[in-house]
Each structure stands twice: as C-alpha cells, then as structure tokens.
Amino acid sequence: MAEFQKPRGTRDFAPEEMARRRFVEANMRRTAELFGFGEVMTPTFESTELFVARSGEGIIDELYAFEDKGSRKISLRPELTASVMRFYVNEMQNLPKPVKIFYFGNCFRYERPQAGRYREFWQFGAELIGAPSIESDAEVIALALATLKNLGLKDVVVRIGHLSILNKFIRDLKISDNAEKEARRLIDKRNFEDLRSMLDGANANDEAIARLIELVSLDGDEAIRRAKEEAGNNEGFGYLANLLERLRAYGFDNCQLDFGVARGLDYYTGMVFEIDAPSLGAEKQVCGGGAYTLADLFGGQEVNSTGYAFGFDRIMLALEKSGVTVPSQNLSVYILPIGDEAKITAIQILSELRNAGISADMDLMGRNMSKAMKYANSIGVTKTILIGDNELAENSVTVRDMRSGVQEKYPISDILRAFFKNIP
Amino acid sequence: MAEFQKPRGTRDFAPEEMARRRFVEANMRRTAELFGFGEVMTPTFESTELFVARSGEGIIDELYAFEDKGSRKISLRPELTASVMRFYVNEMQNLPKPVKIFYFGNCFRYERPQAGRYREFWQFGAELIGAPSIESDAEVIALALATLKNLGLKDVVVRIGHLSILNKFIRDLKISDNAEKEARRLIDKRNFEDLRSMLDGANANDEAIARLIELVSLDGDEAIRRAKEEAGNNEGFGYLANLLERLRAYGFDNCQLDFGVARGLDYYTGMVFEIDAPSLGAEKQVCGGGAYTLADLFGGQEVNSTGYAFGFDRIMLALEKSGVTVPSQNLSVYILPIGDEAKITAIQILSELRNAGISADMDLMGRNMSKAMKYANSIGVTKTILIGDNELAENSVTVRDMRSGVQEKYPISDILRAFFKNIP
C-alpha cells in the first residue's frame, strides 16, 4: 500500500520542534498571566457569517467552509478575534470591566501555499475590553512588548500610529472611496512611489499629496517630534505623545511612531500598531493590533477594545534567526539491564527516578553494552545506570556519568543519592 | 444586529476553566516527558482515506469532510492515532527504536450532540513503536497509570485483556463473521444476557457459549487466578501473568484482568486495556488502548506498537467529581492610583512587580477607593497597593493585605520588600 501524505500546505512537528514551540507558548502564557490576562478558548469552527461580519465578503474565498448536519454554513477560523469577541458578547458583557483575555490557537487559510505561509498556522493574541482607551492601549502594547522581551527576542521595533491622523490626511486628498482604499494599501506597503502616481492619476490635491507623503515618511525621532509639536492642534497627535509617556513608565522607552500604519480593517478606530522582527527580512511583521469596536458589530453593546495577535510561527522563526535557545528537553537517565533477571530491578529503579521527577528510560530492545552506550550518547543522556549480574549479586548498580566517563557504584536502596547529593 | 452563537455541539472555555485545563495538560505532558516520550503534532485535517484505512467505511458518516483547492477529499481528524502513525511512516521509520511519542489535540465527531458528547473534544495519547511487545505493553500501561496518579486521580481501575484469548473463545462458538462482530459488541458492553440469547439464536455450541460467558464474567482475583492457572497452556494467559509482574515492579500492584475487553477495531493484535474512573458513573471509561500493527496498513513496515488515548474532557470531569483541585490562578496584586498624577507611578510599580514574576494589575477604570476595594476582593487578590497624594508626597505607597486587612507603608524604591521579606 502506498504511504499517505499530510495535506498540502500543512506541517508535522517532531518532538524537538514541538518542545521548542511548547516552551515558547508557556513563556507567552506566563507573561499574559503576570499582566492579569486570562486565557479563553473557542471552537475551531464558527458560523461563516461571523467571519464575514468581521472581515467582509472577500474573506469567503480564503475559508475552509462546509455545512453542519443542520445545513448551517460553518468555517474553520481564519483568525481568532472574531471568535473571542463573539464569546465576549455571548457571555462576558456583564462582567466587571475591564475584561482582559488572551488566546492561543490554530487558524486556517485556504490559499495556495507559499514559502513561509501555511494553511494551518498559529496565533497568540490578547484583547482588553471595556477600559478607557489610553489605559487600554498602553497596557496592551506593554503586554505585547513584555511578551517578546521575556522570550529573549531583542531588537524588535514597535511602530504606533493613529487612524484619526491618517484618515484626516487622506480625506484632504478629496478622492473616491475606492481610491482611498488603494491609497491605504500602498501606504501599508510603504510603496510611496506608486502612491504618488496613483494619487496624481486620481486628481488628488497636489498639496494634500505632498503633506500625506511627508507625514507617512517621517522616521524615528522626526515622527515623535511632530507628534509633540502638533499635540495641541490635533487630538491624534496629542494622544500618541501621551501614550509614549505611559509606555516609558512601563519601561519601554524606544517605541516608534509611524503615521502610515493603516491595518486595513474597517473596525479599527484609533491607535494601531505593528511589531517587526528585522531578523526576518521582508516578512518581518510578527504582531499587529490596535483599538477597535467589534462587539457592536456582533450584536453586543459598543465598548472600547484594544487587541493584537502574534503570528506564532513567525515568532518561532525570529527566535531561531536571533539564536535564542530554549532549555534542553533531553532525557536525564538511561538504564541498561543486562540479562533477564535485571529487567525487573531496572523497572523498579526506573519508577523510583521518575517518581522523584527525573526523566528516565530503560533499554527495551535487549541492546548489548556497546550498542546501548552508543544509543545513550546519541540521545544525550546525562547518566547511564548499568545493572548486570555482579551488580545484582551486591544489590548495587553502576552509575556512569556520560560526560566525564566516571563510573561509581551505588546501593540500589540509595540510588537517588547519585542524583541528589545532599540527601541526609 | 442579532448575536452570533457558537456552533451546535461545541464549547467556549472561560478563563477559570481554561486555567484548569492547561494545568492538567501541563501535568500530563510532564509525566510523559519523565517517561522519555516526546510530543508530536500533526495537522488538524488529513486525507479522508487515512481515517477510512484505520477505522473502515463506517467512519465517513461521522467525519467533518470537505475538499481542498486541488479537489482532494480531506476531513477533520476524529482521533489522532491515524495521523501520528502516518507521520511515523513518513518520517520516523528510520529512527533508532523504540520511538516513544505522545500527543495532545482536538478531534471532531460529526454526530448529533448528546449530554457529555461534543463535536469538538480533546485527546491526550501516547504510542510506543518498535520494541518487543511485553516491554512496550508494560511501559505504556505504566505511563497511563502514572499520568492519572500524578494528576491526583485515585481509585481508577485498569482492566487488561488479551485478544488472542478472547478470539480463541469466540472462534470456538463456530458462528458467522457478522455474529462474531455482534458478540464482541455485546461483550464490550458487558451485556451478557443479550449475548447469550444472540448466541443461542446463532446456533453457537452450547458448551462454548457457557465457557465464553464464564470467561468474560471473571472478576478481580478470579481472573488473575485463571491467568496463572492457564499460563502454561495458553500463550495469552501466560503473557498477562508476566505483564502483571512487570506492572508490580512499576509500582502498580492492583491492576485487574478482564478477558472481555474487546476494543472493536481490527488492528488491535494482542494486549488491550481500558481505564475507568468510577466517579463518572455510566460513562466511566477515560482511557482505551492496546497493542496494534498499523504502520503497515499505512504503507510502512510492520512494527510492534502499543498506544492509548485519554479522553481529556472526561479526565477533567473525573477530576472535578473527585474533588481534585488545581492551584489558583488568581492575580496577586491590584494597584489603585488615586488621581491622575499617581497613574504614571502606578505603571512603574506595576512593571517592577511583573518583572519580578508577581502577577499584578492596576485600576484602569478610575474607580474610587470603596469600589476598587470591592473589586479587588471579588477577584481574590492577595495584596492591594494604594497610591494617593499623601503617599506620592512621601515617595511611598500603602500595601494592604487583603486577608488580614493590615496596611503598611513602603518606600516606592523598596516595594519588592513587601513581597520578598528576605531581600538583603
């Protein structure tokens, strides 16, 4: 019979990779909990309408869609914000505010697979619902940055913008809705050359074009200086200057402003931000988020919300490219019983070690000494325990330190002393 | 706009429940790693044929099936063994033996929802591939039992059988294949009354019926006595007696034999076992597994394997019914800044606590003292930190122990001393 293959665009994860992913997941979860966020989980599929309500009809082509036994149209989730906000509207609207929740889950995108893009991928995100916006925005950006810092991912760049600023400059262009949409797309891609010729073609006001391109081209300190200068004249600029002050209090004093962050979904209302890991090259964005109202779109009461999602797979890649390592998951001990009689003793010692929290395995294959040592070396254990006839006769075992090669005998009744030197 | 609802037969998990589930998941993962098993993950969907190859055509009605962009038939996984063995055949056949892997993932069953049965549910399982069967079987049952023991789930019952025994007694009935199948189903349900009348109707040999029903009715010590008595005559009985000796060496000295464990899937070959949590009542089975050959069914080389799957949702229910609690995930500290000036100081203290590994939150809602205290009590924090004008003037804060009500002042520069008394 021919082998079966995994579906196109999906992945299998082997133990070494999985251990790294679980370590990173646990680290991210720990940071969210330190910030007082609580984890939620929603179903892997939802009604197709929910995703359309969030993202528009265009999303349908990218969904894995099917019908349930009641002929209701359902789809695998392409992202998690819609599900989480649906859950909030159904069951959390009456909780004391703010509601601080995070999630980690797989998402599905029904598109032609490309390098680094998968049909099943993972997102780790957070939503803060129901607090005044400046407090929410600062706390949420701080959580995103603390998460990356606690993972050891240095040199990330956060770029923060405000849609009320961008929208004002775009409105001044006096162009059609479709042209506005195209302008946002080009701004988001930082393709200012095509932006200029597109706007020229759309008969936008020359001065407004120049002012827009000057704004979205502002870099680093220039952008911050502009925000401070204009703080009195324009609410958005003042808001961002205030936000930066709070982020400094959180300990993040090198946040950047980028008035060209557009995000591209209609439900974003104010602050928007993106985080890049420059080590990733062209596909460097690892996080996107902002302030939004979405609960009312889903039939709930209007409420201030701020949230973001990390692309978990990109974070894994960025950690790898940056040389961040995670603790080894290697087995500690390998036990080699020589002969049948030693097997039962080996099992007893095996269980004693595992009960004491030491990861341990024994030879199940009947390997001889030389093959067993080779195997023990290949899997990187710290110690090997040998149990042969001589040892059994003395009720003892030989413990070999695999790094130094030193062998010592221990009474079976005192085997834990080989691992915990200070047992009384 | 009307609210959206979650799909029928699915669940949302709120933070408290999610924290319990993640705690149990991490505990189970830790035990598997102590045993030298490594985690794998496979895609949420696979080719429909894979599941049919494992479970037969009958499975199709229970699958969430759709087509991918290449018109290939794919389905959400109804269980994980097929996926994991597919992964083994694709990429792990040439690894040194044994291959010890475990998994935790969601599965999907497209059936009419019933009480306690969900369309999306979770399994935690393990497979040991490529070792001689007695060693595999003992190690795998020991892992399942150690997992439950480490969770604090007492009073579970493991029932171990062997298909070579059951099959011999069934063959002696001399009935049709379909009648054999029906007999297995009734044995599995322990419905011996219907079994007897069905076998009478199928013209089975009277003596063989009596011998079969006597065998599968054997309880506790009777079954173990029978295995020892027959060990010399019947390979299966001898095997189980040997297996029980090994499980005793692992520290599990109250394993039961049950010659009626049938499992019902054709690829099981020898030892089969089930674990019950009696606290669950009628739906008490939390684990099922056994020895199988499946790799060859999927195009790989034939290889000894033993594995099992826990029903994770049933384990959660059993823990709850047994009163097993998990550590509280409550927030430790709530900071209340009084007035605008205090907010920036509050953020700085908040970040210092979180950086020190203390979970902390601050008031984002502008609550007054009395409302804030009520809120802090309701979320169960250990300490509240108050920052008002008096405190700011002295560069200090007031720390209130929420259990005792005692309040103490601490300099802001020394705030961690309120949490770590032995700072030099």
Interface residues (C-beta under 8 A of the other chain):
Chain A: M1 A2 E3 F4 Q5 K6 P7 R8 T10 R11 D12 F13 A14 P15 E16 M18 A19 R21 R22 A26 R29 E33 L34 F35 G36 G38 E39 V40 M41 T42 P43 T44 F45 E46 S47 E49 L50 A53 Y64 A65 F66 D68 K69 G70 R72 I74 L76 R86 F87 V89 N90 E91 M92 P96 K97 P98 K100 I101 N106 F108 Y110 R112 E120 L128 A131 P132 E135 S136 A138 E139 A142 A146 E245 R246 A249 Y250 G251 D296 L297 F298 G299 G300 Q329 L331 K343 I344 T345 I347 Q348 L350 S351 R354 N355 G357 I358 S359 A360 D361 L364 M365 G366 Y375 S378 I379
Chain B: M1 A2 E3 F4 Q5 K6 P7 R8 T10 R11 D12 F13 A14 P15 E16 M18 A19 R21 R22 A26 R29 E33 L34 F35 G36 G38 E39 V40 M41 T42 P43 T44 F45 E46 S47 E49 L50 A53 Y64 A65 F66 D68 K69 G70 R72 I74 L76 R86 F87 V89 N90 E91 M92 P96 K97 P98 K100 I101 N106 F108 Y110 R112 E120 L128 A131 P132 E135 S136 A138 E139 A142 A146 E245 R246 A249 Y250 G251 D296 L297 F298 G299 G300 Q329 L331 K343 I344 T345 I347 Q348 L350 S351 R354 N355 G357 I358 S359 A360 D361 L364 M365 G366 Y375 S378 I379
